[in-house]
């Protein structure tokens, strides 16, 4: 039987340097890179990083903006990131992410408590930016 539950498949982020962005997401955020070797070899147009078994972040080169012709005005989205993307993590992974970002001197917001999200109120959360200015929130639930 097919599960037709809606899920988030991927988010496309505009990045200046996909290899540097992949390095940040792998080393600072702790996400697995996908197709990085193939991208570096010129075999695929962009690399990605895996959030979980069902969701990835595509690291789209900003130079591809003019190729975004699937809808009128699609190229205009380059340089206009979404407000933020939220990563929900188990408590241990949340603490590990916070430590890795602090070790790399990535600017962080203060911790928030009881912020509302898809699963109710999160125990703790904080915000950070990637090297391209995309804003992320990290949170964990009880």
N, C-alpha and C positions, 0 to 999 in steps of 0.2 A: 504494500500500500504506500502511496506517495504522501509525504507530509507536506501539506500546503500552507503551513504556518508562515506568515510573513517574517522575514529575517533581513538584517542588514548584511548585504553581500560585500560591498566595498565602498570606500570613500576615496576620491581622487584629490590629492594635494598637489598644488603647484609648488615646485621647488627649483631653485637655481642650479643646484648640483646634485643630481640623484644619487651619486655614489657617496658624497658627503652626508646627504640626508639619510641614506640607508645605514651608514656607519653610526650616526646619531641614534637612530631608532633601535639598532641592534645593541650598541654598547651602553647607551644612557637609559633607554626605555626598556630594553630587554626583549625586543621582538625579533623573531626569526626573519632573516632576509629571504626573498624569493626572486629568482631570475636575475640576481645581481651579476653573476659571472656571464650570463648570456647578454645582459645589457652592456657590460664592459666590452664584450667582444663585438658589439654592434648587431647582435642577432635578434634582439627584441627592442621595442621602442621605450620601455621604462621598466624599472624594477618595482618590487612591492615588498611589504613587510606583513607578516601574519599576526593578527590580533588574537584569533582563536581558530578552531577548525572550520568555521563558517565565514569569517570576516577578515578582509585584508585592507591595507592602505596602499593605494597605488601612488608612486612617487613620480609624478609627471613633470618632465622638463618644461620649464617656463617657455623655452624656445618653440614648443609645440603649439603655443596659443593660436597662431594663425591657421593651424590645421583643424581647429575645432569648428567644423562647419555643419555639424549635425542639426543644429537649430540656429536660426538667425540670432546674432549677438552672443553666441556661446564663447567666442574668443575673448569677449569683454570680461569674462569671469577671472581671467589671469590677473593675479595680484590682488584679488579680492577674496581672501579666505573666509570661510564660514565663521560664525562667532566663536565656536569651539566644538571639539569632539571630545566626548567623555569616555574614558576607559574605566570599566568596573573590574576591580581585581580582588582576589582573596586577600585577607589581611596581611599575610606574610609577603606576598608579592607587592602589595601597596608599600609596605615598609622598605622593601628592597629597592623599589623604584625611587622612593624619596631619598634613600641613602645614595644611590648612584647619581642622581641629579645633583645633590648637594656636593658630592665628591668632585663633580665636573663644574662646579660653580654656576650651574644653570639657575637663573633667577626664578624664584618660586613665590607664589602668594602665601599668605598666612593659611593655616589649616582652618577649614570650616567644619562645623558639626551640624548634623541633622538636615543637610541639604536634600531637597526633594529630587527624586529621579524615577526611573522606570520601575524600580523595585521598592519604592517607598522612600523613607528617610535613610540617607547614608550616614554611617557612623562618623567618618572623616572624609574630607576631600581637600584638594589643592589644585592650583592651576600653574602651568608652565608653558613656555613657547619653544617650538623647535627652531633650528637655525634660520628657517625661512619666514618666521613670524606667525606660523600657524599655532593657534592656542589650543591646548589640551587641558582637560580636567582629569584627574585621577581620583578615584573614590573606592571605598570598600563599605560593604554593608555588614551588619552584625552577623 
